[in-house]
């Protein structure tokens, strides 16, 4: 089993709070991690899966059940389908305020966060669990990880065919079934066309009106679809950096399919050869690198991209406390050339630490103020120094 890097952190958080809420996409490893937490907690635990009729029946009278097991840690999986539990959890906590009362797991965050924020304010700590990060599976497996993505079942599949069969089932159950079940989607066909268009334009500036015209729906509908995908952890919406500058900036966000395996499956890229020959290879690599980096950032670091109407741009701006701490450009080349746009961006932003991230290059300065390094080197050596 691949050990998740969050295990020690989550154990420590359970000693501080009555409720730990672990959110993230379906099948990213939340349940496995919760079971590992239960083995290491210093109290008995009970696991309840809200997709199981047997477990749901145990909560016919939730208030009674919570009272009978007040000295245990209750792990409640897929809780977003049963938001009525949140006020009852609050009541149980207030009757006996101790740590590690509940671990709640949710696969679609809009309803989960909305309901629990209202009911459990001051009683819950939220943490997002992503699929496997490159550092968790070992940087020597970068090509396999990039092609298949980080979802455990896809990454650990015996071969590419099995991996992409799993990804197809994931899309059918999570993107289509679950979001429809939660009432987020009225037309599956239009919604899946929208997802396919996002994949085709991986990392492009998002033009809401263009999508609306292409899909034959209203602009608010497109905005709603994007919001659902973002809150379901399928896409990452990267906002434009627009602080402390007088430049004419592009302010619309960039949108990326977060998991490279999902991107590749939607784009019919099923082998390393088809990826190598795809027109999406550069955009795929860019999205993959950004996702691996953003997953590992401290919570007080905010990611943006930067682009002006005059052509200066960079892929990632990292900011902490209104101060730019690093500027990054992603290149699918091990001999990258500093572009004029990147050079101007560094000057615009007055950034002191600047990186060009490659698949597997050596670590060196291409210019006094620009460090070239591989993704592996950046994750292992530099990200913790930011």
C-alpha positions as CSV (number, residue, x, y, z in Angstrom):
1,X,0.0,0.0,0.0
2,X,1.2,3.5,-0.8
3,X,1.5,5.5,2.4
4,X,-0.3,8.8,2.2
5,X,1.8,11.8,3.3
6,X,-1.2,13.3,5.2
7,X,-1.5,10.5,7.8
8,X,0.5,12.1,10.5
9,X,-1.0,15.5,10.0
10,X,-4.5,14.2,10.1
11,X,-3.8,12.3,13.3
12,X,-2.5,15.5,14.9
13,X,-5.6,17.4,13.8
14,X,-7.9,14.8,15.4
15,X,-6.3,15.6,18.7
16,X,-7.4,19.2,18.3
17,X,-11.0,19.1,17.0
18,X,-14.2,17.1,17.5
19,X,-14.6,16.7,13.7
20,X,-12.2,16.2,10.9
21,X,-13.8,16.6,7.4
22,X,-11.8,15.0,4.6
23,X,-13.1,16.1,1.2
24,X,-11.9,15.2,-2.3
25,X,-13.1,13.4,-5.4
26,X,-14.6,9.9,-5.2
27,X,-12.1,7.1,-5.1
28,X,-9.1,9.3,-4.3
29,X,-8.3,7.3,-1.2
30,X,-10.3,9.0,1.5
31,X,-11.8,5.7,2.8
32,X,-8.5,3.9,2.9
33,X,-6.9,6.8,4.7
34,X,-9.8,6.9,7.2
35,X,-9.3,3.2,8.0
36,X,-5.6,3.8,8.5
37,X,-6.4,6.7,10.9
38,X,-8.8,4.4,12.8
39,X,-6.0,1.9,13.3
40,X,-3.8,4.5,14.8
41,X,-6.3,6.5,16.9
42,X,-6.2,5.9,20.6
43,X,-9.9,5.1,20.7
44,X,-12.4,2.7,19.2
45,X,-13.9,3.6,15.8
46,X,-17.0,2.7,13.9
47,X,-17.2,3.1,10.1
48,X,-20.5,3.9,8.4
49,X,-20.9,4.1,4.7
50,X,-24.0,6.2,3.7
51,X,-24.3,4.4,0.4
52,X,-24.9,1.1,2.4
53,X,-28.5,0.5,3.3
54,X,-27.4,-1.5,6.3
55,X,-25.3,1.4,7.6
56,X,-28.1,3.9,6.9
57,X,-30.5,1.8,8.9
58,X,-28.2,2.1,11.9
59,X,-28.8,5.9,11.8
60,X,-32.6,5.6,11.7
61,X,-32.4,7.5,15.0
62,X,-29.0,9.4,14.7
63,X,-29.3,11.2,18.0
64,X,-29.7,8.0,19.8
65,X,-26.9,6.3,17.9
66,X,-24.5,9.2,18.5
67,X,-25.3,9.1,22.2
68,X,-24.7,5.4,22.5
69,X,-21.3,5.7,20.9
70,X,-20.2,9.1,22.3
71,X,-16.8,7.7,23.4
72,X,-16.0,6.3,19.9
73,X,-14.8,8.0,16.7
74,X,-17.6,7.7,14.1
75,X,-16.3,7.7,10.5
76,X,-19.2,8.7,8.2
77,X,-18.5,8.2,4.5
78,X,-20.3,10.0,1.6
79,X,-22.0,12.2,4.0
80,X,-22.9,14.8,1.4
81,X,-26.0,12.8,0.6
82,X,-27.3,13.2,4.2
83,X,-26.9,16.8,5.2
84,X,-29.6,16.5,7.9
85,X,-26.9,14.7,10.0
86,X,-24.9,17.9,10.5
87,X,-27.1,19.6,13.1
88,X,-27.5,16.3,15.0
89,X,-23.7,16.0,15.1
90,X,-23.4,19.5,16.4
91,X,-25.9,18.7,19.2
92,X,-24.0,15.5,20.1
93,X,-20.7,17.4,20.2
94,X,-22.1,20.2,22.4
95,X,-23.4,17.6,24.9
96,X,-19.9,16.1,25.2
97,X,-17.2,18.2,23.8
98,X,-14.2,15.9,23.2
99,X,-11.8,15.6,20.3
100,X,-12.0,12.9,17.6
101,X,-15.8,12.5,17.8
102,X,-16.3,12.3,14.0
103,X,-14.4,11.8,10.8
104,X,-16.6,12.8,7.9
105,X,-15.8,12.0,4.3
106,X,-17.4,13.7,1.3
107,X,-16.9,13.4,-2.5
108,X,-18.7,16.5,-3.7
109,X,-18.0,19.6,-1.6
110,X,-20.6,22.2,-2.5
111,X,-23.4,20.8,-0.4
112,X,-21.0,19.3,2.2
113,X,-19.2,22.5,2.9
114,X,-22.4,24.6,2.8
115,X,-24.3,22.5,5.3
116,X,-21.4,21.7,7.6
117,X,-20.2,25.2,7.7
118,X,-23.5,26.4,9.0
119,X,-23.9,23.5,11.6
120,X,-20.4,22.7,12.7
121,X,-18.8,26.2,12.9
122,X,-16.0,26.1,15.4
123,X,-16.2,22.3,15.7
124,X,-14.6,21.1,12.4
125,X,-11.3,21.2,10.5
126,X,-11.5,20.8,6.8
127,X,-8.8,19.0,4.7
128,X,-8.7,18.2,1.0
129,X,-7.3,14.9,-0.1
130,X,-6.1,14.7,-3.6
131,X,-5.2,11.6,-5.7
132,X,-1.7,10.3,-5.4
133,X,1.0,13.0,-5.7
134,X,4.2,12.3,-7.5
135,X,6.2,12.3,-4.3
136,X,3.9,9.7,-2.8
137,X,4.4,7.1,-5.6
138,X,8.0,7.9,-6.2
139,X,9.4,10.3,-8.8
140,X,10.9,7.5,-10.8
141,X,7.3,6.6,-11.8
142,X,6.7,10.0,-13.3
143,X,5.7,8.9,-16.8
144,X,3.3,6.3,-15.6
145,X,1.8,8.8,-13.1
146,X,1.4,11.5,-15.8
147,X,-0.3,9.1,-18.3
148,X,-2.7,7.4,-15.8
149,X,-3.2,10.1,-13.3
150,X,-3.2,9.8,-9.5
151,X,-6.4,8.0,-8.7
152,X,-5.3,4.8,-6.9
153,X,-7.3,2.3,-8.9
154,X,-6.1,3.8,-12.2
155,X,-2.5,4.2,-11.2
156,X,-2.2,0.7,-9.6
157,X,-4.0,-1.1,-12.5
158,X,-2.1,-4.0,-14.1
159,X,-1.9,-2.2,-17.4
160,X,-3.1,0.9,-19.4
161,X,-6.2,-0.9,-20.7
162,X,-7.4,-1.7,-17.2
163,X,-6.5,1.8,-16.0
164,X,-8.6,3.5,-18.7
165,X,-11.6,1.1,-18.2
166,X,-11.6,2.2,-14.5
167,X,-11.4,5.9,-15.5
168,X,-14.4,5.4,-17.8
169,X,-16.4,3.9,-15.0
170,X,-15.2,6.7,-12.7
171,X,-16.5,9.3,-15.1
172,X,-19.8,7.5,-15.5
173,X,-20.4,7.2,-11.7
174,X,-18.9,10.4,-10.4
175,X,-19.2,13.1,-13.0
176,X,-22.5,11.8,-14.4
177,X,-24.4,9.9,-11.7
178,X,-23.3,11.6,-8.5
179,X,-23.6,15.2,-9.7
180,X,-26.9,14.4,-11.3
181,X,-28.1,12.7,-8.1
182,X,-27.2,15.9,-6.2
183,X,-29.3,17.9,-8.6
184,X,-26.5,19.8,-10.2
185,X,-27.1,18.7,-13.9
186,X,-30.2,18.9,-16.0
187,X,-28.7,17.6,-19.3
188,X,-25.9,14.9,-19.1
189,X,-25.2,15.2,-22.9
190,X,-24.6,19.0,-22.7
191,X,-22.6,18.7,-19.5
192,X,-20.3,16.0,-20.9
193,X,-19.8,18.1,-24.1
194,X,-18.7,20.9,-21.7
195,X,-16.2,18.6,-20.0
196,X,-14.8,17.5,-23.4
197,X,-14.4,21.1,-24.5
198,X,-12.5,21.9,-21.3
199,X,-10.2,19.0,-21.9
200,X,-9.6,20.0,-25.5
201,X,-8.7,23.6,-24.3
202,X,-6.7,22.4,-21.3
203,X,-5.1,25.5,-19.6
204,X,-6.8,28.0,-21.9
205,X,-8.2,31.3,-20.8
206,X,-11.9,30.6,-19.9
207,X,-14.4,32.5,-22.1
208,X,-17.8,31.8,-20.6
209,X,-19.7,33.4,-23.5
210,X,-17.9,31.3,-26.1
211,X,-18.8,28.1,-24.3
212,X,-22.4,29.2,-23.9
213,X,-22.7,29.8,-27.7
214,X,-21.0,26.5,-28.6
215,X,-23.2,24.5,-26.2
216,X,-26.4,26.4,-27.0
217,X,-27.0,27.3,-23.3
218,X,-27.0,30.5,-21.3
219,X,-23.9,32.0,-19.9
220,X,-25.1,31.5,-16.3
221,X,-25.6,27.8,-17.0
222,X,-21.9,27.5,-18.2
223,X,-20.8,29.4,-15.0
224,X,-22.9,26.9,-12.9
225,X,-21.4,23.9,-14.7
226,X,-17.8,25.2,-14.1
227,X,-18.6,25.8,-10.5
228,X,-19.9,22.3,-10.0
229,X,-16.8,20.8,-11.6
230,X,-14.5,22.9,-9.5
231,X,-16.3,22.0,-6.3
232,X,-16.3,18.3,-7.2
233,X,-12.5,18.5,-7.6
234,X,-12.5,17.7,-11.4
235,X,-11.2,21.0,-12.6
236,X,-8.8,23.6,-11.2
237,X,-9.8,27.2,-11.9
238,X,-6.6,29.3,-11.7
239,X,-7.2,32.9,-11.2
240,X,-5.2,35.8,-12.8
241,X,-2.7,37.6,-10.6
242,X,-3.9,41.2,-10.7
243,X,-2.5,42.9,-7.6
244,X,0.0,45.7,-7.2
245,X,0.4,46.3,-10.9
246,X,-0.8,48.9,-13.4
247,X,-0.5,46.7,-16.4
248,X,-3.4,45.8,-18.7
249,X,-4.1,42.3,-17.5
250,X,-6.0,39.3,-18.8
251,X,-8.3,38.7,-15.8
252,X,-10.4,35.7,-16.9
253,X,-9.3,32.5,-15.2
254,X,-7.5,29.5,-16.8
255,X,-9.1,26.1,-16.4
256,X,-7.4,22.7,-16.1
257,X,-8.7,19.2,-15.8
258,X,-6.9,18.4,-12.5
259,X,-6.2,14.7,-13.0
260,X,-4.0,13.9,-16.0
261,X,-5.6,10.4,-16.3
262,X,-9.1,11.9,-16.6
263,X,-7.8,14.4,-19.1
264,X,-6.2,11.7,-21.2
265,X,-9.2,9.4,-21.1
266,X,-11.6,12.2,-22.2
267,X,-9.1,13.1,-25.0
268,X,-8.7,9.4,-26.1
269,X,-5.0,9.3,-25.1
270,X,-4.5,5.8,-23.8
271,X,-0.8,5.0,-24.3
272,X,2.5,6.7,-23.9
273,X,2.8,6.8,-27.7
274,X,-0.5,8.5,-28.3
275,X,0.4,11.0,-25.6
276,X,3.8,11.7,-27.3
277,X,2.1,12.3,-30.6
278,X,-0.9,14.3,-29.3
279,X,-1.3,18.0,-29.9
280,X,-2.3,18.2,-26.2
281,X,1.1,17.0,-24.9
282,X,2.3,20.5,-23.9
283,X,-0.9,21.5,-22.2
284,X,-1.2,18.1,-20.5
285,X,2.4,18.4,-19.1
286,X,1.6,22.0,-17.9
287,X,-1.5,20.9,-16.1
288,X,0.2,17.9,-14.6
289,X,3.1,20.0,-13.3
290,X,0.8,22.7,-11.8
291,X,-1.4,20.2,-10.1
292,X,1.6,18.3,-8.5
293,X,3.0,21.6,-7.2
294,X,-0.3,23.2,-6.0
295,X,-1.2,20.0,-4.1
296,X,2.0,20.4,-2.0
297,X,1.8,24.2,-1.3
298,X,1.5,25.4,2.3
299,X,-2.1,26.7,2.9
300,X,-0.8,30.3,3.2
301,X,0.5,30.3,-0.3
302,X,-1.9,31.3,-3.1
303,X,-1.4,30.2,-6.8
304,X,-2.2,32.4,-9.8
305,X,-1.1,32.8,-13.4
306,X,0.0,36.1,-15.0
307,X,-0.7,37.5,-18.5
308,X,-0.9,41.0,-19.9
309,X,-2.5,42.2,-23.1
310,X,0.9,43.0,-24.4
311,X,2.2,39.4,-24.3
312,X,4.0,38.9,-21.1
313,X,3.0,35.8,-19.2
314,X,4.0,33.0,-16.8
315,X,2.3,29.8,-15.8
316,X,2.3,30.1,-12.0
317,X,2.7,33.0,-9.6
318,X,3.0,32.0,-5.9
319,X,2.0,34.6,-3.4
320,X,2.2,34.7,0.4
321,X,0.8,37.6,2.4
322,X,0.6,39.9,-0.6
323,X,4.3,39.2,-1.5
324,X,5.3,37.2,-4.5
325,X,7.6,34.4,-3.4
326,X,8.2,32.6,-6.8
327,X,7.3,32.7,-10.5
328,X,7.3,29.5,-12.5
329,X,7.2,28.6,-16.2
330,X,6.5,25.0,-17.3
331,X,8.3,23.7,-20.3
332,X,8.0,20.3,-22.0
333,X,11.7,20.5,-23.0
334,X,14.8,19.6,-21.1
335,X,16.6,22.5,-22.9
336,X,14.2,25.4,-22.3
337,X,14.7,28.8,-23.7
338,X,13.7,31.9,-21.7
339,X,10.8,33.5,-23.6
340,X,10.4,37.2,-23.9
341,X,7.1,37.0,-22.2
342,X,8.5,35.2,-19.2
343,X,11.4,37.6,-18.9
344,X,9.0,40.6,-19.0
345,X,6.8,38.9,-16.4
346,X,9.7,38.6,-14.0
347,X,10.4,42.3,-14.4
348,X,6.8,43.2,-14.0
349,X,6.4,41.2,-10.9
350,X,9.8,42.0,-9.5
351,X,10.2,38.3,-8.6
352,X,13.4,37.2,-6.9
353,X,12.9,33.5,-7.3
354,X,12.1,32.2,-10.8
355,X,12.0,28.6,-12.1
356,X,11.6,26.8,-15.4
357,X,10.2,23.4,-14.7
358,X,11.1,20.6,-17.1
359,X,10.4,16.8,-17.3
360,X,14.0,15.6,-16.4
361,X,16.6,18.3,-17.0
362,X,19.7,19.0,-14.9
363,X,19.4,21.6,-12.2
364,X,21.2,24.9,-13.3
365,X,20.8,28.6,-13.8
366,X,19.9,29.6,-17.3
367,X,20.1,33.2,-16.2
368,X,21.3,34.6,-12.9
369,X,17.7,35.0,-11.7
370,X,16.1,31.9,-13.4
371,X,16.6,28.3,-12.2
372,X,16.0,25.4,-14.5
373,X,15.1,22.1,-12.9
374,X,13.0,19.0,-13.3
375,X,9.7,18.6,-11.7
376,X,11.2,16.0,-9.4
377,X,14.0,18.4,-8.2
378,X,11.5,21.2,-7.6
379,X,9.2,19.0,-5.5
380,X,12.0,17.4,-3.5
381,X,14.4,20.4,-3.1
382,X,12.7,23.7,-3.7
383,X,9.0,23.7,-2.8
384,X,9.8,23.5,1.0
385,X,12.1,26.5,0.7
386,X,9.4,28.9,-0.6
